[in-house]
Amino acid sequence: MKIVGMLCVKNEARWIERVLSAQSFCDRILLMDDHSTDDTVRIAQQFANVEILPSPFDDYQEGRNNTWLAEQVALLEPDWVVHCMGDEVLEQDTWEKIQGLIVDPNVNVIRFRVVNFWDGMYKARVDGHWGKRFAHAMWRFPKGVNLTYYPMHCGLPEQIEANMHPHPDEPQSVSLRLFHYGYSSSELRREAYDFFVSRDKDPNRLAGYKALLEESEVVLESVPWEAVSHNPVKHNLDADVTVLVASSPILSHPSINILEETLASIRFHFPEAKIVVMLDGLREEQVAWREQYEEHKRRVAWSCENVWKNTMALPFDQHSHQSGMTRCALEFIITPLVLFVEHDTPLCTKEIPWEELAGMITWGDCNLVRFPPDAETAKEFAMQPYHTHLMLDKQGVWLNSIGAPVIRTVQWSQRPHLVSSDFYRRVLRENCSENSRAFIEIVLAHPVGTAPWEDYKLVIYAPPVGSIRRSYHLNGRSTAPHFNESQIL
């Protein structure tokens, strides 16, 4: 039984890793890249079952693109096809649920209930047709048939759809879900609306596109994080790790979408660990943001109580910055390890050998393990001219026989990192003033960079194969200033 996935994508770096991970059961995935300018291709290249096909066209026409890609799929002679968009993710137990269906000769199409995330990743829109939409994301490939697609968004090939309609009672799976991330924020919905109306001139579909801009009378339903996660947990560290998430006022507040995406990524790796969201106070320069930020904090507090499992808010009345907030939070943390994550730097949905890395910290081989957002291999990352002098290894090395490959470094960075709680307390106590209010990496850059490696023992996780990327950056600050001149070390 050969299963082939097909995807037409353009600038889907934010989601593509989840999309492809969820289709790991496919023998092959043909990914047609429509001239992406972000890291879509580099991320996709890390998947052994993915073949990237650059678009042969200069413009975007969805029906034509899908028809061309279907021609390439036909050359592989598949039994079944999985066809999703670049922002649609099959739920985690799809393979277990479809195994009986794909061998049933009476089943030609498998449908999935579409879950349209709306204003975050824990809520889906369910009013009207939003709660009743299904996608026929898997279908038996017809031998010897040239497939063609309708011109615009979504849908089956014309030949598959024509053959399906006379058999509406054909056995199909209705318990499966397809998670759609492309409408999860108002900014993404506006982008989608502008895209569709600029290309689709059919007035009959305009009302459907306008629904993307609706804000009032929208009915949302909670989606538990367990349904979204695609990671079968492979460690027993939840009781040993406290997650600290540093948050501060940004232009997108009162929205909690950026924070929620980060929390969802943490739950992918640590489903039960305690999460503490540190909410910084306002700077004097940010008083005009007070109303939006207070509403943001109210939404965070409510979500901690009602939506986000084992998560607490730690608000600060005064501006304390990373250094002040983290020193305060560390006073009541009792776990031996801390995972530090900034509110706009989610972890990737890639496997990380948490137990091996935690063991290296416990055994004293290192004190801190960082997870960078860079797309290069470990060797390429270490050789980057702007920081190669701060890397002691030019590729991943093993510090002991049962750990994981890492690069030793004398560069401190606040990108996500797993760290010894005692070590964190000590370095902040020794290097921060009593009233310190600053980015931690600014405080520690000089002492770490000028000391022998053994004084701090910092490492970067360096997977032996593929990209070193284990986090990504949502750029929450956007165009807002850093206020570096007012920081207190």
C-alpha positions, -999 to 999 in steps of 0.1 A, spaced: 0 0 0 17 32 -12 6 65 3 19 98 -12 14 132 2 10 163 -20 14 199 -9 16 233 -27 32 258 -4 45 293 -3 62 309 28 48 283 53 79 281 75 57 288 106 37 257 101 54 234 77 73 213 103 40 204 120 24 197 86 51 173 75 56 156 109 19 147 109 23 129 76 53 108 86 32 77 76 34 87 39 59 68 18 67 100 -2 56 136 0 58 158 -31 61 194 -20 57 220 -47 73 252 -35 59 284 -50 90 306 -48 91 308 -9 113 335 5 114 322 41 128 290 56 100 267 42 124 248 19 152 245 44 128 230 70 112 207 45 146 194 34 151 178 68 124 152 62 136 121 45 103 113 28 99 148 12 108 157 -23 108 194 -31 96 204 -66 102 241 -74 72 256 -91 76 258 -129 52 288 -130 58 325 -124 24 333 -110 0 317 -86 -30 298 -99 -41 272 -73 -61 249 -96 -33 248 -122 -7 243 -96 -26 214 -80 -32 198 -114 5 199 -123 14 185 -89 -11 157 -93 6 148 -126 39 143 -107 21 122 -81 7 100 -108 42 90 -118 47 74 -84 16 52 -89 2 56 -54 -27 37 -39 -38 67 -17 -31 104 -17 -29 128 13 -36 163 1 -35 192 27 -27 229 25 6 242 40 -12 253 71 -33 222 78 -21 195 102 -36 160 105 -43 151 141 -18 129 159 -36 95 157 -45 97 120 -25 66 110 -41 44 137 -76 54 126 -71 51 88 -54 17 86 -87 -2 84 -102 23 60 -75 23 33 -78 -15 29 -116 -14 26 -124 -16 -12 -157 3 -5 -138 34 8 -125 58 -18 -125 90 1 -117 98 38 -130 130 52 -117 150 82 -136 175 103 -118 209 99 -109 226 131 -103 263 122 -82 278 150 -94 313 158 -76 338 180 -51 313 193 -44 276 192 -68 265 220 -100 279 204 -118 270 172 -146 288 154 -178 267 154 -207 290 144 -226 284 111 -207 264 86 -174 268 105 -184 239 128 -197 217 100 -169 219 74 -152 187 63 -122 183 41 -117 152 19 -79 152 27 -73 115 16 -85 97 -15 -78 66 -34 -58 75 -65 -76 65 -97 -53 46 -121 -50 59 -156 -70 91 -150 -56 126 -157 -68 147 -127 -78 184 -129 -87 208 -102 -111 236 -100 -95 271 -102 -98 283 -66 -93 274 -30 -95 238 -16 -115 209 -29 -110 176 -46 -99 170 -82 -130 173 -105 -129 136 -114 -128 124 -77 -155 148 -67 -178 137 -96 -174 100 -87 -180 107 -50 -213 126 -51 -234 96 -62 -223 77 -31 -229 100 -1 -233 71 23 -199 56 13 -180 47 45 -158 76 56 -141 86 89 -159 115 106 -139 113 139 -107 124 123 -97 161 125 -77 184 104 -62 214 123 -62 246 102 -37 272 116 -41 298 88 -69 317 105 -55 316 141 -50 354 143 -68 384 130 -36 394 111 -35 360 93 -72 362 85 -67 397 70 -38 384 49 -60 354 37 -89 377 29 -68 401 8 -52 371 -9 -85 355 -19 -104 385 -31 -74 397 -52 -75 364 -71 -111 352 -70 -136 374 -88 -166 351 -83 -192 372 -64 -208 341 -50 -177 334 -29 -172 369 -16 -195 365 14 -175 335 25 -143 355 24 -159 384 43 -166 360 71 -129 359 78 -131 395 90 -160 390 114 -152 398 150 -186 400 167 -211 371 171 -183 346 165 -188 314 185 -156 297 197 -151 263 212 -121 252 234 -97 227 219 -76 208 245 -39 209 240 -37 171 240 -56 171 206 -31 195 190 1 179 202 18 155 178 45 143 202 43 111 221 62 121 253 94 101 256 107 114 290 98 116 326 110 151 334 78 171 339 82 169 377 119 181 374 113 211 352 97 244 357 91 265 326 97 302 329 82 323 301 93 359 301 66 383 287 65 421 283 43 447 266 43 444 227 23 461 200 -1 432 194 -15 433 229 -42 428 242 -40 397 219 -26 366 236 -20 348 203 18 350 203 20 338 239 -5 310 232 15 297 203 46 296 225 27 278 253 13 252 229 49 245 217 60 240 253 32 216 259 43 196 229 75 188 248 64 190 284 27 182 288 26 183 326 54 206 337 46 238 357 46 269 335 51 303 350 43 333 328 62 363 340 44 395 330 66 425 332 55 459 344 53 489 320 82 512 314 77 549 317 80 551 279 51 527 275 24 544 296 3 549 264 0 511 262 -14 507 297 -50 500 287 -41 473 261 -16 457 284 -39 455 314 -65 438 292 -37 414 279 -28 405 315 -65 400 323 -68 375 294 -37 357 305 -49 354 341 -83 341 329 -66 316 305 -43 303 333 -74 296 354 -96 282 327 -77 270 297 -39 265 301 -32 234 322 -8 238 352 1 274 342 3 304 365 7 341 358 33 361 378 26 398 372 50 425 381 37 459 391 69 477 383 91 473 352 116 446 361 128 433 328 142 397 322 169 399 349 146 412 376 117 389 368 138 358 365 157 364 398 123 369 416 108 337 400 138 316 409 133 323 445 103 300 447 112 274 421 120 240 437 127 219 406 163 212 398 159 224 362 144 254 344 133 257 308 135 294 299 115 306 269 108 341 258 71 347 250 77 350 212 102 322 207 83 289 205 100 255 204 99 236 172 78 204 170 110 184 166 123 156 188 147 168 215 166 142 236 154 159 269 165 131 292 200 129 278 204 167 280 190 169 315 214 141 325 243 160 312 233 190 334 228 167 364 261 150 359 279 183 357 290 180 321 273 213 314 250 238 331 229 251 303 217 237 269 204 262 243 180 255 214 187 280 186 163 292 158 190 289 130 183 267 101 219 256 94 234 222 102 255 222 134 287 226 114 274 254 93 260 271 125 293 269 143 312 284 113 291 315 109 316 344 108 297 366 132 300 341 161 325 314 152 350 329 177 325 321 204 321 284 195 347 260 209 336 232 186 330 234 149 305 205 149 286 185 175 307 166 201 298 142 229 309 153 264 302 118 276 292 85 261 255 86 270 246 122 265 238 140 232 259 159 207 265 196 216 286 226 207 305 242 236 302 279 236 311 311 255 282 330 240 252 336 263 218 340 245 183 341 258 170 318 231 152 288 247 174 269 271 173 241 297 194 251 327 203 241 362 181 261 386 210 265 411 234 276 383 209 302 371 205 316 406 242 318 411 251 336 378 223 361 382 233 368 418 270 372 409 265 394 378 233 414 384 230 444 406 203 444 433 181 466 411 190 450 378 165 456 350 180 444 317 181 417 291 199 388 307 221 383 277 233 419 279 242 413 316 261 381 309 276 386 275 309 400 287 316 378 318 307 347 299 326 357 267 358 365 286 359 336 310 372 300 305 344 277 292 346 257 324 334 287 345 299 286 329 298 254 308 273 265 282 264 243 253 241 243 222 222 211 213 237 200 179 217 172 163 240 149 143 217 151 112 198 180 97 191 215 109 202 227 143 169 246 145 148 237 176 130 271 182 118 300 160 111 337 165 77 354 161 93 389 165 67 401 190 85 434 195 82 441 158 92 478 152 90 488 189 123 501 204 146 480 227 151 509 252 187 496 257 199 529 270 176 527 301 186 492 311 202 487 345 228 459 347 
